[in-house]
Amino acid sequence: MPWDEIQFPRSMLHLEPPVRRKAIEIANALLREGYDEGRAIRIAISQAKRYVHDAAAAPPRPERL
C-alpha cells in the first residue's frame, strides 16, 4: 500500500515533517522494488534521517544567474 503525508506508518509519526516526507518517498520506492513493508519502513526512516541531516549540513549552493 503506497503511503502519503496523510496516511503513513505509525512508526513515522514521531519524525519531523521533512524527514517523514522523505521517508514516505523512500518507503514507497522500496515497496515498488518488492521489499516487505517492515523492512521498507526501517530502511526508509534510516535513510531519510541521513538525507535530511546531510542536506542541512551541506553548504548552500550559489544561485545560478
Predicted model as a PDB file, atoms N, CA, C, CB and O in Angstrom, pLDDT in the B-factor column:
MODEL        1                                                                  
ATOM      1  N   MET A   1       0.843  -1.179   0.000  1.00 68.00           N  
ATOM      2  CA  MET A   1       0.000   0.000   0.000  1.00 68.00           C  
ATOM      3  C   MET A   1       0.885   1.238   0.000  1.00 68.00           C  
ATOM      4  CB  MET A   1      -0.957   0.001   1.216  1.00 68.00           C  
ATOM      5  O   MET A   1       1.672   1.427   0.928  1.00 68.00           O  
ATOM      6  N   PRO A   2       0.775   2.077  -1.010  1.00 88.00           N  
ATOM      7  CA  PRO A   2       1.588   3.300  -1.009  1.00 88.00           C  
ATOM      8  C   PRO A   2       1.088   4.277   0.058  1.00 88.00           C  
ATOM      9  CB  PRO A   2       1.560   3.973  -2.405  1.00 88.00           C  
ATOM     10  O   PRO A   2      -0.110   4.377   0.324  1.00 88.00           O  
ATOM     11  N   TRP A   3       2.035   4.988   0.656  1.00 96.00           N  
ATOM     12  CA  TRP A   3       1.702   5.943   1.705  1.00 96.00           C  
ATOM     13  C   TRP A   3       1.809   7.365   1.186  1.00 96.00           C  
ATOM     14  CB  TRP A   3       2.614   5.752   2.917  1.00 96.00           C  
ATOM     15  O   TRP A   3       2.423   7.628   0.152  1.00 96.00           O  
ATOM     16  N   ASP A   4       1.193   8.278   1.934  1.00 95.00           N  
ATOM     17  CA  ASP A   4       1.296   9.700   1.632  1.00 95.00           C  
ATOM     18  C   ASP A   4       1.400  10.449   2.949  1.00 95.00           C  
ATOM     19  CB  ASP A   4       0.075  10.200   0.790  1.00 95.00           C  
ATOM     20  O   ASP A   4       1.541   9.829   4.003  1.00 95.00           O  
ATOM     21  N   GLU A   5       1.331  11.785   2.905  1.00 94.00           N  
ATOM     22  CA  GLU A   5       1.512  12.573   4.124  1.00 94.00           C  
ATOM     23  C   GLU A   5       0.312  12.518   5.064  1.00 94.00           C  
ATOM     24  CB  GLU A   5       1.793  14.003   3.763  1.00 94.00           C  
ATOM     25  O   GLU A   5       0.392  13.005   6.191  1.00 94.00           O  
ATOM     26  N   ILE A   6      -0.785  11.939   4.623  1.00 95.00           N  
ATOM     27  CA  ILE A   6      -1.963  11.787   5.479  1.00 95.00           C  
ATOM     28  C   ILE A   6      -1.991  10.387   6.081  1.00 95.00           C  
ATOM     29  CB  ILE A   6      -3.263  12.059   4.679  1.00 95.00           C  
ATOM     30  O   ILE A   6      -2.248  10.221   7.273  1.00 95.00           O  
ATOM     31  N   GLN A   7      -1.726   9.387   5.255  1.00 96.00           N  
ATOM     32  CA  GLN A   7      -1.712   8.000   5.721  1.00 96.00           C  
ATOM     33  C   GLN A   7      -0.311   7.446   5.552  1.00 96.00           C  
ATOM     34  CB  GLN A   7      -2.748   7.130   4.949  1.00 96.00           C  
ATOM     35  O   GLN A   7       0.174   7.256   4.437  1.00 96.00           O  
ATOM     36  N   PHE A   8       0.321   7.195   6.677  1.00 96.00           N  
ATOM     37  CA  PHE A   8       1.682   6.677   6.677  1.00 96.00           C  
ATOM     38  C   PHE A   8       1.839   5.759   7.877  1.00 96.00           C  
ATOM     39  CB  PHE A   8       2.733   7.831   6.708  1.00 96.00           C  
ATOM     40  O   PHE A   8       0.998   5.779   8.776  1.00 96.00           O  
ATOM     41  N   PRO A   9       2.896   4.956   7.913  1.00 96.00           N  
ATOM     42  CA  PRO A   9       3.085   4.037   9.034  1.00 96.00           C  
ATOM     43  C   PRO A   9       3.196   4.780  10.368  1.00 96.00           C  
ATOM     44  CB  PRO A   9       4.331   3.189   8.809  1.00 96.00           C  
ATOM     45  O   PRO A   9       3.786   5.857  10.450  1.00 96.00           O  
ATOM     46  N   ARG A  10       2.633   4.194  11.379  1.00 96.00           N  
ATOM     47  CA  ARG A  10       2.649   4.808  12.706  1.00 96.00           C  
ATOM     48  C   ARG A  10       4.069   5.079  13.194  1.00 96.00           C  
ATOM     49  CB  ARG A  10       1.926   3.917  13.701  1.00 96.00           C  
ATOM     50  O   ARG A  10       4.298   6.034  13.936  1.00 96.00           O  
ATOM     51  N   SER A  11       5.015   4.251  12.785  1.00 96.00           N  
ATOM     52  CA  SER A  11       6.403   4.441  13.218  1.00 96.00           C  
ATOM     53  C   SER A  11       7.013   5.715  12.649  1.00 96.00           C  
ATOM     54  CB  SER A  11       7.246   3.247  12.808  1.00 96.00           C  
ATOM     55  O   SER A  11       8.086   6.122  13.094  1.00 96.00           O  
ATOM     56  N   MET A  12       6.368   6.353  11.688  1.00 97.00           N  
ATOM     57  CA  MET A  12       6.865   7.610  11.130  1.00 97.00           C  
ATOM     58  C   MET A  12       6.227   8.827  11.790  1.00 97.00           C  
ATOM     59  CB  MET A  12       6.613   7.650   9.637  1.00 97.00           C  
ATOM     60  O   MET A  12       6.575   9.962  11.465  1.00 97.00           O  
ATOM     61  N   LEU A  13       5.310   8.602  12.700  1.00 96.00           N  
ATOM     62  CA  LEU A  13       4.585   9.691  13.337  1.00 96.00           C  
ATOM     63  C   LEU A  13       5.505  10.637  14.099  1.00 96.00           C  
ATOM     64  CB  LEU A  13       3.544   9.137  14.269  1.00 96.00           C  
ATOM     65  O   LEU A  13       5.272  11.846  14.099  1.00 96.00           O  
ATOM     66  N   HIS A  14       6.533  10.120  14.741  1.00 96.00           N  
ATOM     67  CA  HIS A  14       7.427  10.936  15.566  1.00 96.00           C  
ATOM     68  C   HIS A  14       8.457  11.724  14.760  1.00 96.00           C  
ATOM     69  CB  HIS A  14       8.139  10.060  16.549  1.00 96.00           C  
ATOM     70  O   HIS A  14       9.167  12.557  15.323  1.00 96.00           O  
ATOM     71  N   LEU A  15       8.550  11.479  13.465  1.00 97.00           N  
ATOM     72  CA  LEU A  15       9.565  12.139  12.637  1.00 97.00           C  
ATOM     73  C   LEU A  15       9.187  13.588  12.353  1.00 97.00           C  
ATOM     74  CB  LEU A  15       9.756  11.381  11.319  1.00 97.00           C  
ATOM     75  O   LEU A  15       8.009  13.934  12.270  1.00 97.00           O  
ATOM     76  N   GLU A  16      10.204  14.422  12.208  1.00 96.00           N  
ATOM     77  CA  GLU A  16       9.969  15.798  11.770  1.00 96.00           C  
ATOM     78  C   GLU A  16       9.387  15.743  10.352  1.00 96.00           C  
ATOM     79  CB  GLU A  16      11.300  16.653  11.814  1.00 96.00           C  
ATOM     80  O   GLU A  16       9.720  14.835   9.590  1.00 96.00           O  
ATOM     81  N   PRO A  17       8.528  16.697   9.986  1.00 96.00           N  
ATOM     82  CA  PRO A  17       7.875  16.641   8.675  1.00 96.00           C  
ATOM     83  C   PRO A  17       8.820  16.462   7.474  1.00 96.00           C  
ATOM     84  CB  PRO A  17       7.091  17.885   8.481  1.00 96.00           C  
ATOM     85  O   PRO A  17       8.498  15.670   6.589  1.00 96.00           O  
ATOM     86  N   PRO A  18       9.973  17.160   7.396  1.00 96.00           N  
ATOM     87  CA  PRO A  18      10.836  16.926   6.222  1.00 96.00           C  
ATOM     88  C   PRO A  18      11.383  15.494   6.178  1.00 96.00           C  
ATOM     89  CB  PRO A  18      12.003  17.920   6.224  1.00 96.00           C  
ATOM     90  O   PRO A  18      11.509  14.904   5.106  1.00 96.00           O  
ATOM     91  N   VAL A  19      11.703  14.952   7.337  1.00 97.00           N  
ATOM     92  CA  VAL A  19      12.211  13.588   7.404  1.00 97.00           C  
ATOM     93  C   VAL A  19      11.087  12.618   7.050  1.00 97.00           C  
ATOM     94  CB  VAL A  19      12.788  13.278   8.815  1.00 97.00           C  
ATOM     95  O   VAL A  19      11.310  11.652   6.320  1.00 97.00           O  
ATOM     96  N   ARG A  20       9.896  12.864   7.554  1.00 98.00           N  
ATOM     97  CA  ARG A  20       8.756  11.989   7.255  1.00 98.00           C  
ATOM     98  C   ARG A  20       8.454  11.977   5.761  1.00 98.00           C  
ATOM     99  CB  ARG A  20       7.514  12.438   8.038  1.00 98.00           C  
ATOM    100  O   ARG A  20       8.229  10.916   5.179  1.00 98.00           O  
ATOM    101  N   ARG A  21       8.447  13.163   5.137  1.00 97.00           N  
ATOM    102  CA  ARG A  21       8.169  13.222   3.696  1.00 97.00           C  
ATOM    103  C   ARG A  21       9.178  12.390   2.906  1.00 97.00           C  
ATOM    104  CB  ARG A  21       8.191  14.680   3.204  1.00 97.00           C  
ATOM    105  O   ARG A  21       8.810  11.648   1.995  1.00 97.00           O  
ATOM    106  N   LYS A  22      10.456  12.525   3.269  1.00 97.00           N  
ATOM    107  CA  LYS A  22      11.495  11.765   2.561  1.00 97.00           C  
ATOM    108  C   LYS A  22      11.365  10.273   2.863  1.00 97.00           C  
ATOM    109  CB  LYS A  22      12.905  12.270   2.955  1.00 97.00           C  
ATOM    110  O   LYS A  22      11.554   9.447   1.970  1.00 97.00           O  
ATOM    111  N   ALA A  23      11.049   9.921   4.094  1.00 98.00           N  
ATOM    112  CA  ALA A  23      10.880   8.512   4.466  1.00 98.00           C  
ATOM    113  C   ALA A  23       9.722   7.887   3.694  1.00 98.00           C  
ATOM    114  CB  ALA A  23      10.642   8.377   5.984  1.00 98.00           C  
ATOM    115  O   ALA A  23       9.823   6.744   3.249  1.00 98.00           O  
ATOM    116  N   ILE A  24       8.639   8.613   3.532  1.00 98.00           N  
ATOM    117  CA  ILE A  24       7.491   8.113   2.769  1.00 98.00           C  
ATOM    118  C   ILE A  24       7.902   7.881   1.321  1.00 98.00           C  
ATOM    119  CB  ILE A  24       6.296   9.106   2.844  1.00 98.00           C  
ATOM    120  O   ILE A  24       7.570   6.855   0.728  1.00 98.00           O  
ATOM    121  N   GLU A  25       8.622   8.833   0.764  1.00 98.00           N  
ATOM    122  CA  GLU A  25       9.092   8.707  -0.621  1.00 98.00           C  
ATOM    123  C   GLU A  25       9.985   7.468  -0.785  1.00 98.00           C  
ATOM    124  CB  GLU A  25       9.864   9.981  -1.045  1.00 98.00           C  
ATOM    125  O   GLU A  25       9.807   6.688  -1.721  1.00 98.00           O  
ATOM    126  N   ILE A  26      10.933   7.299   0.122  1.00 98.00           N  
ATOM    127  CA  ILE A  26      11.856   6.162   0.052  1.00 98.00           C  
ATOM    128  C   ILE A  26      11.110   4.847   0.269  1.00 98.00           C  
ATOM    129  CB  ILE A  26      12.982   6.313   1.095  1.00 98.00           C  
ATOM    130  O   ILE A  26      11.326   3.881  -0.462  1.00 98.00           O  
ATOM    131  N   ALA A  27      10.235   4.808   1.271  1.00 98.00           N  
ATOM    132  CA  ALA A  27       9.500   3.576   1.560  1.00 98.00           C  
ATOM    133  C   ALA A  27       8.640   3.151   0.379  1.00 98.00           C  
ATOM    134  CB  ALA A  27       8.627   3.755   2.799  1.00 98.00           C  
ATOM    135  O   ALA A  27       8.587   1.966   0.052  1.00 98.00           O  
ATOM    136  N   ASN A  28       7.969   4.095  -0.264  1.00 98.00           N  
ATOM    137  CA  ASN A  28       7.149   3.758  -1.427  1.00 98.00           C  
ATOM    138  C   ASN A  28       8.014   3.194  -2.558  1.00 98.00           C  
ATOM    139  CB  ASN A  28       6.375   4.998  -1.915  1.00 98.00           C  
ATOM    140  O   ASN A  28       7.608   2.254  -3.242  1.00 98.00           O  
ATOM    141  N   ALA A  29       9.204   3.767  -2.753  1.00 98.00           N  
ATOM    142  CA  ALA A  29      10.107   3.250  -3.785  1.00 98.00           C  
ATOM    143  C   ALA A  29      10.553   1.828  -3.449  1.00 98.00           C  
ATOM    144  CB  ALA A  29      11.335   4.170  -3.939  1.00 98.00           C  
ATOM    145  O   ALA A  29      10.619   0.969  -4.328  1.00 98.00           O  
ATOM    146  N   LEU A  30      10.856   1.588  -2.184  1.00 98.00           N  
ATOM    147  CA  LEU A  30      11.280   0.250  -1.774  1.00 98.00           C  
ATOM    148  C   LEU A  30      10.152  -0.770  -1.944  1.00 98.00           C  
ATOM    149  CB  LEU A  30      11.755   0.269  -0.319  1.00 98.00           C  
ATOM    150  O   LEU A  30      10.398  -1.910  -2.336  1.00 98.00           O  
ATOM    151  N   LEU A  31       8.931  -0.362  -1.652  1.00 97.00           N  
ATOM    152  CA  LEU A  31       7.790  -1.264  -1.854  1.00 97.00           C  
ATOM    153  C   LEU A  31       7.637  -1.621  -3.328  1.00 97.00           C  
ATOM    154  CB  LEU A  31       6.493  -0.623  -1.329  1.00 97.00           C  
ATOM    155  O   LEU A  31       7.355  -2.770  -3.670  1.00 97.00           O  
ATOM    156  N   ARG A  32       7.825  -0.624  -4.204  1.00 97.00           N  
ATOM    157  CA  ARG A  32       7.731  -0.896  -5.645  1.00 97.00           C  
ATOM    158  C   ARG A  32       8.810  -1.886  -6.090  1.00 97.00           C  
ATOM    159  CB  ARG A  32       7.855   0.413  -6.448  1.00 97.00           C  
ATOM    160  O   ARG A  32       8.622  -2.632  -7.051  1.00 97.00           O  
ATOM    161  N   GLU A  33       9.944  -1.882  -5.377  1.00 98.00           N  
ATOM    162  CA  GLU A  33      11.036  -2.805  -5.707  1.00 98.00           C  
ATOM    163  C   GLU A  33      10.828  -4.191  -5.097  1.00 98.00           C  
ATOM    164  CB  GLU A  33      12.362  -2.232  -5.230  1.00 98.00           C  
ATOM    165  O   GLU A  33      11.611  -5.107  -5.350  1.00 98.00           O  
ATOM    166  N   GLY A  34       9.771  -4.343  -4.293  1.00 97.00           N  
ATOM    167  CA  GLY A  34       9.447  -5.659  -3.763  1.00 97.00           C  
ATOM    168  C   GLY A  34       9.838  -5.909  -2.308  1.00 97.00           C  
ATOM    169  O   GLY A  34       9.701  -7.034  -1.827  1.00 97.00           O  
ATOM    170  N   TYR A  35      10.317  -4.898  -1.603  1.00 97.00           N  
ATOM    171  CA  TYR A  35      10.645  -5.071  -0.184  1.00 97.00           C  
ATOM    172  C   TYR A  35       9.356  -5.261   0.607  1.00 97.00           C  
ATOM    173  CB  TYR A  35      11.450  -3.849   0.360  1.00 97.00           C  
ATOM    174  O   TYR A  35       8.310  -4.729   0.238  1.00 97.00           O  
ATOM    175  N   ASP A  36       9.437  -6.024   1.702  1.00 96.00           N  
ATOM    176  CA  ASP A  36       8.259  -6.136   2.563  1.00 96.00           C  
ATOM    177  C   ASP A  36       8.117  -4.835   3.360  1.00 96.00           C  
ATOM    178  CB  ASP A  36       8.370  -7.378   3.524  1.00 96.00           C  
ATOM    179  O   ASP A  36       9.086  -4.092   3.525  1.00 96.00           O  
ATOM    180  N   GLU A  37       6.919  -4.570   3.846  1.00 96.00           N  
ATOM    181  CA  GLU A  37       6.628  -3.289   4.486  1.00 96.00           C  
ATOM    182  C   GLU A  37       7.537  -2.985   5.673  1.00 96.00           C  
ATOM    183  CB  GLU A  37       5.198  -3.265   4.939  1.00 96.00           C  
ATOM    184  O   GLU A  37       8.074  -1.882   5.774  1.00 96.00           O  
ATOM    185  N   GLY A  38       7.712  -3.950   6.567  1.00 96.00           N  
ATOM    186  CA  GLY A  38       8.516  -3.707   7.761  1.00 96.00           C  
ATOM    187  C   GLY A  38       9.936  -3.301   7.435  1.00 96.00           C  
ATOM    188  O   GLY A  38      10.473  -2.351   8.006  1.00 96.00           O  
ATOM    189  N   ARG A  39      10.538  -4.030   6.511  1.00 98.00           N  
ATOM    190  CA  ARG A  39      11.918  -3.711   6.128  1.00 98.00           C  
ATOM    191  C   ARG A  39      11.978  -2.381   5.391  1.00 98.00           C  
ATOM    192  CB  ARG A  39      12.510  -4.828   5.251  1.00 98.00           C  
ATOM    193  O   ARG A  39      12.896  -1.593   5.620  1.00 98.00           O  
ATOM    194  N   ALA A  40      11.020  -2.116   4.513  1.00 97.00           N  
ATOM    195  CA  ALA A  40      10.990  -0.857   3.770  1.00 97.00           C  
ATOM    196  C   ALA A  40      10.881   0.329   4.726  1.00 97.00           C  
ATOM    197  CB  ALA A  40       9.815  -0.847   2.772  1.00 97.00           C  
ATOM    198  O   ALA A  40      11.536   1.351   4.521  1.00 97.00           O  
ATOM    199  N   ILE A  41      10.071   0.201   5.753  1.00 98.00           N  
ATOM    200  CA  ILE A  41       9.893   1.290   6.716  1.00 98.00           C  
ATOM    201  C   ILE A  41      11.188   1.553   7.474  1.00 98.00           C  
ATOM    202  CB  ILE A  41       8.757   0.962   7.702  1.00 98.00           C  
ATOM    203  O   ILE A  41      11.603   2.703   7.616  1.00 98.00           O  
ATOM    204  N   ARG A  42      11.825   0.497   7.960  1.00 98.00           N  
ATOM    205  CA  ARG A  42      13.068   0.666   8.724  1.00 98.00           C  
ATOM    206  C   ARG A  42      14.159   1.306   7.880  1.00 98.00           C  
ATOM    207  CB  ARG A  42      13.552  -0.680   9.258  1.00 98.00           C  
ATOM    208  O   ARG A  42      14.838   2.228   8.331  1.00 98.00           O  
ATOM    209  N   ILE A  43      14.326   0.824   6.670  1.00 98.00           N  
ATOM    210  CA  ILE A  43      15.348   1.380   5.777  1.00 98.00           C  
ATOM    211  C   ILE A  43      15.018   2.830   5.445  1.00 98.00           C  
ATOM    212  CB  ILE A  43      15.461   0.542   4.479  1.00 98.00           C  
ATOM    213  O   ILE A  43      15.897   3.691   5.469  1.00 98.00           O  
ATOM    214  N   ALA A  44      13.757   3.101   5.135  1.00 98.00           N  
ATOM    215  CA  ALA A  44      13.346   4.447   4.730  1.00 98.00           C  
ATOM    216  C   ALA A  44      13.575   5.460   5.838  1.00 98.00           C  
ATOM    217  CB  ALA A  44      11.880   4.453   4.323  1.00 98.00           C  
ATOM    218  O   ALA A  44      14.053   6.563   5.568  1.00 98.00           O  
ATOM    219  N   ILE A  45      13.252   5.120   7.064  1.00 98.00           N  
ATOM    220  CA  ILE A  45      13.456   6.051   8.178  1.00 98.00           C  
ATOM    221  C   ILE A  45      14.935   6.334   8.357  1.00 98.00           C  
ATOM    222  CB  ILE A  45      12.859   5.487   9.483  1.00 98.00           C  
ATOM    223  O   ILE A  45      15.331   7.488   8.523  1.00 98.00           O  
ATOM    224  N   SER A  46      15.742   5.312   8.324  1.00 97.00           N  
ATOM    225  CA  SER A  46      17.180   5.479   8.485  1.00 97.00           C  
ATOM    226  C   SER A  46      17.764   6.356   7.377  1.00 97.00           C  
ATOM    227  CB  SER A  46      17.871   4.117   8.498  1.00 97.00           C  
ATOM    228  O   SER A  46      18.524   7.286   7.648  1.00 97.00           O  
ATOM    229  N   GLN A  47      17.409   6.057   6.142  1.00 98.00           N  
ATOM    230  CA  GLN A  47      17.944   6.804   5.015  1.00 98.00           C  
ATOM    231  C   GLN A  47      17.425   8.248   4.995  1.00 98.00           C  
ATOM    232  CB  GLN A  47      17.590   6.101   3.709  1.00 98.00           C  
ATOM    233  O   GLN A  47      18.167   9.167   4.650  1.00 98.00           O  
ATOM    234  N   ALA A  48      16.167   8.447   5.359  1.00 97.00           N  
ATOM    235  CA  ALA A  48      15.597   9.799   5.364  1.00 97.00           C  
ATOM    236  C   ALA A  48      16.277  10.675   6.409  1.00 97.00           C  
ATOM    237  CB  ALA A  48      14.085   9.743   5.629  1.00 97.00           C  
ATOM    238  O   ALA A  48      16.560  11.845   6.150  1.00 97.00           O  
ATOM    239  N   LYS A  49      16.536  10.119   7.577  1.00 97.00           N  
ATOM    240  CA  LYS A  49      17.243  10.890   8.611  1.00 97.00           C  
ATOM    241  C   LYS A  49      18.617  11.304   8.104  1.00 97.00           C  
ATOM    242  CB  LYS A  49      17.378  10.067   9.918  1.00 97.00           C  
ATOM    243  O   LYS A  49      19.029  12.452   8.276  1.00 97.00           O  
ATOM    244  N   ARG A  50      19.320  10.375   7.484  1.00 96.00           N  
ATOM    245  CA  ARG A  50      20.653  10.672   6.955  1.00 96.00           C  
ATOM    246  C   ARG A  50      20.570  11.727   5.852  1.00 96.00           C  
ATOM    247  CB  ARG A  50      21.320   9.388   6.416  1.00 96.00           C  
ATOM    248  O   ARG A  50      21.369  12.664   5.829  1.00 96.00           O  
ATOM    249  N   TYR A  51      19.613  11.579   4.945  1.00 95.00           N  
ATOM    250  CA  TYR A  51      19.457  12.504   3.826  1.00 95.00           C  
ATOM    251  C   TYR A  51      19.188  13.929   4.314  1.00 95.00           C  
ATOM    252  CB  TYR A  51      18.321  12.040   2.911  1.00 95.00           C  
ATOM    253  O   TYR A  51      19.834  14.877   3.867  1.00 95.00           O  
ATOM    254  N   VAL A  52      18.234  14.071   5.230  1.00 93.00           N  
ATOM    255  CA  VAL A  52      17.869  15.406   5.717  1.00 93.00           C  
ATOM    256  C   VAL A  52      19.013  16.000   6.534  1.00 93.00           C  
ATOM    257  CB  VAL A  52      16.576  15.346   6.567  1.00 93.00           C  
ATOM    258  O   VAL A  52      19.292  17.194   6.423  1.00 93.00           O  
ATOM    259  N   HIS A  53      19.671  15.190   7.345  1.00 88.00           N  
ATOM    260  CA  HIS A  53      20.801  15.676   8.132  1.00 88.00           C  
ATOM    261  C   HIS A  53      21.920  16.157   7.215  1.00 88.00           C  
ATOM    262  CB  HIS A  53      21.317  14.574   9.075  1.00 88.00           C  
ATOM    263  O   HIS A  53      22.475  17.236   7.425  1.00 88.00           O  
ATOM    264  N   ASP A  54      22.253  15.360   6.197  1.00 87.00           N  
ATOM    265  CA  ASP A  54      23.318  15.733   5.265  1.00 87.00           C  
ATOM    266  C   ASP A  54      22.954  16.980   4.470  1.00 87.00           C  
ATOM    267  CB  ASP A  54      23.615  14.581   4.311  1.00 87.00           C  
ATOM    268  O   ASP A  54      23.814  17.823   4.213  1.00 87.00           O  
ATOM    269  N   ALA A  55      21.697  17.107   4.082  1.00 84.00           N  
ATOM    270  CA  ALA A  55      21.257  18.279   3.322  1.00 84.00           C  
ATOM    271  C   ALA A  55      21.345  19.535   4.166  1.00 84.00           C  
ATOM    272  CB  ALA A  55      19.826  18.088   2.815  1.00 84.00           C  
ATOM    273  O   ALA A  55      21.679  20.604   3.657  1.00 84.00           O  
ATOM    274  N   ALA A  56      21.046  19.415   5.457  1.00 80.00           N  
ATOM    275  CA  ALA A  56      21.106  20.573   6.352  1.00 80.00           C  
ATOM    276  C   ALA A  56      22.559  20.977   6.632  1.00 80.00           C  
ATOM    277  CB  ALA A  56      20.377  20.263   7.675  1.00 80.00           C  
ATOM    278  O   ALA A  56      22.848  22.152   6.858  1.00 80.00           O  
ATOM    279  N   ALA A  57      23.464  20.001   6.615  1.00 80.00           N  
ATOM    280  CA  ALA A  57      24.861  20.278   6.921  1.00 80.00           C  
ATOM    281  C   ALA A  57      25.640  20.763   5.707  1.00 80.00           C  
ATOM    282  CB  ALA A  57      25.517  19.046   7.483  1.00 80.00           C  
ATOM    283  O   ALA A  57      26.725  21.324   5.862  1.00 80.00           O  
ATOM    284  N   ALA A  58      25.118  20.562   4.514  1.00 74.00           N  
ATOM    285  CA  ALA A  58      25.820  20.952   3.308  1.00 74.00           C  
ATOM    286  C   ALA A  58      25.842  22.467   3.165  1.00 74.00           C  
ATOM    287  CB  ALA A  58      25.175  20.311   2.085  1.00 74.00           C  
ATOM    288  O   ALA A  58      24.866  23.135   3.507  1.00 74.00           O  
ATOM    289  N   PRO A  59      26.943  23.014   2.665  1.00 75.00           N  
ATOM    290  CA  PRO A  59      26.980  24.455   2.439  1.00 75.00           C  
ATOM    291  C   PRO A  59      25.977  24.832   1.351  1.00 75.00           C  
ATOM    292  CB  PRO A  59      28.407  24.913   2.048  1.00 75.00           C  
ATOM    293  O   PRO A  59      25.715  24.035   0.450  1.00 75.00           O  
ATOM    294  N   PRO A  60      25.420  26.028   1.423  1.00 74.00           N  
ATOM    295  CA  PRO A  60      24.437  26.430   0.423  1.00 74.00           C  
ATOM    296  C   PRO A  60      25.088  26.517  -0.962  1.00 74.00           C  
ATOM    297  CB  PRO A  60      23.800  27.783   0.807  1.00 74.00           C  
ATOM    298  O   PRO A  60      26.246  26.907  -1.110  1.00 74.00           O  
ATOM    299  N   ARG A  61      24.312  26.146  -1.942  1.00 73.00           N  
ATOM    300  CA  ARG A  61      24.796  26.248  -3.328  1.00 73.00           C  
ATOM    301  C   ARG A  61      24.617  27.671  -3.818  1.00 73.00           C  
ATOM    302  CB  ARG A  61      24.048  25.252  -4.263  1.00 73.00           C  
ATOM    303  O   ARG A  61      23.625  28.319  -3.486  1.00 73.00           O  
ATOM    304  N   PRO A  62      25.563  28.165  -4.603  1.00 79.00           N  
ATOM    305  CA  PRO A  62      25.370  29.513  -5.168  1.00 79.00           C  
ATOM    306  C   PRO A  62      24.220  29.504  -6.169  1.00 79.00           C  
ATOM    307  CB  PRO A  62      26.672  30.018  -5.851  1.00 79.00           C  
ATOM    308  O   PRO A  62      24.014  28.532  -6.895  1.00 79.00           O  
ATOM    309  N   GLU A  63      23.500  30.574  -6.191  1.00 78.00           N  
ATOM    310  CA  GLU A  63      22.370  30.665  -7.124  1.00 78.00           C  
ATOM    311  C   GLU A  63      22.896  30.882  -8.540  1.00 78.00           C  
ATOM    312  CB  GLU A  63      21.401  31.817  -6.718  1.00 78.00           C  
ATOM    313  O   GLU A  63      23.901  31.557  -8.761  1.00 78.00           O  
ATOM    314  N   ARG A  64      22.187  30.292  -9.478  1.00 77.00           N  
ATOM    315  CA  ARG A  64      22.536  30.497 -10.882  1.00 77.00           C  
ATOM    316  C   ARG A  64      21.883  31.774 -11.349  1.00 77.00           C  
ATOM    317  CB  ARG A  64      22.098  29.294 -11.764  1.00 77.00           C  
ATOM    318  O   ARG A  64      20.741  32.067 -10.996  1.00 77.00           O  
ATOM    319  N   LEU A  65      22.588  32.510 -12.120  1.00 66.00           N  
ATOM    320  CA  LEU A  65      22.028  33.756 -12.653  1.00 66.00           C  
ATOM    321  C   LEU A  65      21.449  33.567 -14.015  1.00 66.00           C  
ATOM    322  CB  LEU A  65      23.071  34.830 -12.701  1.00 66.00           C  
ATOM    323  O   LEU A  65      20.937  34.518 -14.606  1.00 66.00           O  
TER     324      LEU A  65                                                      
ENDMDL                                                                          
END                                                                             
